Amino acid sequence: MSSSRRVYLIAAITLFAIEVLIALFVRDNFIRPYIGDVLAVALVYTALRAATPLKLIPALATTLAIAFAIEIAQALNFLDAIGLRDNTIARTILGGVFDWFDLIAYGAGAILIAAIEHIRKLRERVGQ
């Protein structure tokens, strides 16, 4: 595994741990629903970068496609359609309620990722 993939793997594991902690212990109307969604986008992105050769734009586009597909599935009551509305794991992973603000949170997560990646590239150039 390349060193950059290792960095993404460590980031993905860290983000997953943070998401689990938020899911288990945070009961509010901002961090859990919105910061959690921003971090979920970062988690999917870092996992993709760790597991695939995708670069920034394709990985970010794939990440947003996954996030938006899940949100659209919520709008279409997908969990009801497949009989998993009462399944805690399915509801945790796929969510249960469509919210326009979630789409904004996903976009904010994508912008944050792009900014962090840009800063990383600038630092690499300066360090060379």
C-alpha positions in Angstrom: 0.0 0.0 0.0 1.4 3.4 -1.0 2.0 6.0 1.7 -0.7 8.2 0.4 -3.2 5.4 0.5 -2.1 4.6 4.1 -2.8 8.2 5.0 -6.3 8.0 3.6 -6.9 4.7 5.4 -5.9 6.2 8.7 -8.1 9.2 8.0 -11.1 6.9 7.1 -10.7 4.9 10.3 -10.4 8.0 12.3 -13.5 9.5 10.7 -15.4 6.3 11.2 -14.6 6.3 14.9 -15.8 9.9 15.2 -19.0 9.1 13.3 -19.7 6.2 15.7 -19.0 8.4 18.7 -21.4 11.0 17.3 -24.1 8.4 16.6 -23.8 7.0 20.1 -23.4 10.0 22.2 -24.5 13.2 20.5 -28.2 14.1 20.6 -28.6 17.6 19.2 -30.0 19.4 16.2 -26.7 20.5 14.6 -23.6 18.3 15.1 -25.3 14.9 14.6 -27.3 15.8 11.6 -25.2 18.3 9.8 -21.6 18.0 11.0 -22.2 14.2 10.9 -23.2 14.5 7.2 -20.1 16.6 6.4 -17.9 14.0 8.1 -19.8 11.2 6.3 -18.8 12.7 3.0 -15.2 12.9 4.2 -15.4 9.3 5.4 -16.6 7.9 2.1 -14.0 10.0 0.2 -11.1 8.9 2.3 -12.2 5.3 2.1 -12.4 5.5 -1.7 -9.0 7.1 -1.9 -7.6 4.4 0.4 -9.2 1.5 -1.5 -9.0 2.7 -5.1 -6.6 4.5 -7.5 -9.2 7.3 -7.9 -7.8 10.9 -7.8 -9.4 13.9 -6.3 -12.1 14.8 -8.8 -13.3 11.2 -9.6 -13.3 10.2 -6.0 -15.1 13.4 -4.9 -17.7 12.9 -7.7 -18.3 9.3 -6.7 -18.6 10.3 -3.1 -21.2 13.0 -3.9 -23.1 10.6 -6.2 -23.3 8.0 -3.3 -24.4 10.7 -0.8 -27.0 12.1 -3.2 -28.3 8.6 -4.1 -28.8 7.8 -0.4 -30.7 11.1 0.1 -32.8 10.4 -3.0 -33.5 6.9 -1.7 -34.7 8.5 1.6 -37.1 10.8 -0.4 -38.4 7.7 -2.2 -38.9 5.8 1.1 -36.5 3.1 -0.1 -36.2 1.5 3.4 -40.0 1.0 3.4 -39.9 -0.4 -0.1 -37.4 -3.1 0.8 -38.9 -3.7 4.3 -36.0 -2.4 6.3 -37.6 0.7 8.0 -37.4 -1.0 11.4 -33.8 -2.2 10.9 -31.5 0.0 13.1 -28.4 -0.8 11.0 -30.0 0.0 7.7 -31.6 3.2 9.1 -28.2 4.3 10.6 -26.4 3.7 7.3 -29.0 4.9 4.9 -30.9 7.4 7.1 -34.6 7.5 7.2 -35.7 11.0 6.4 -35.0 13.2 3.4 -33.7 16.7 4.2 -32.7 19.4 1.7 -30.2 20.6 4.3 -28.4 17.3 4.1 -27.6 18.0 0.4 -26.1 21.3 1.5 -24.0 19.5 4.2 -22.7 17.1 1.5 -21.8 20.0 -0.7 -20.0 21.6 2.3 -18.2 18.4 2.9 -17.0 18.3 -0.7 -15.8 21.9 -0.6 -14.0 21.1 2.7 -12.3 18.1 1.1 -11.3 20.0 -2.0 -9.8 22.8 0.2 -7.9 20.3 2.4 -6.6 18.5 -0.7 -5.5 21.8 -2.3 -3.6 22.7 0.9 -2.0 19.3 1.0 -0.8 19.8 -2.6 0.6 23.2 -1.8 2.5 21.9 1.2 3.9 19.0 -0.9 5.1 21.5 -3.5 6.8 23.7 -0.9 8.4 20.7 0.8 9.9 19.4 -2.5 
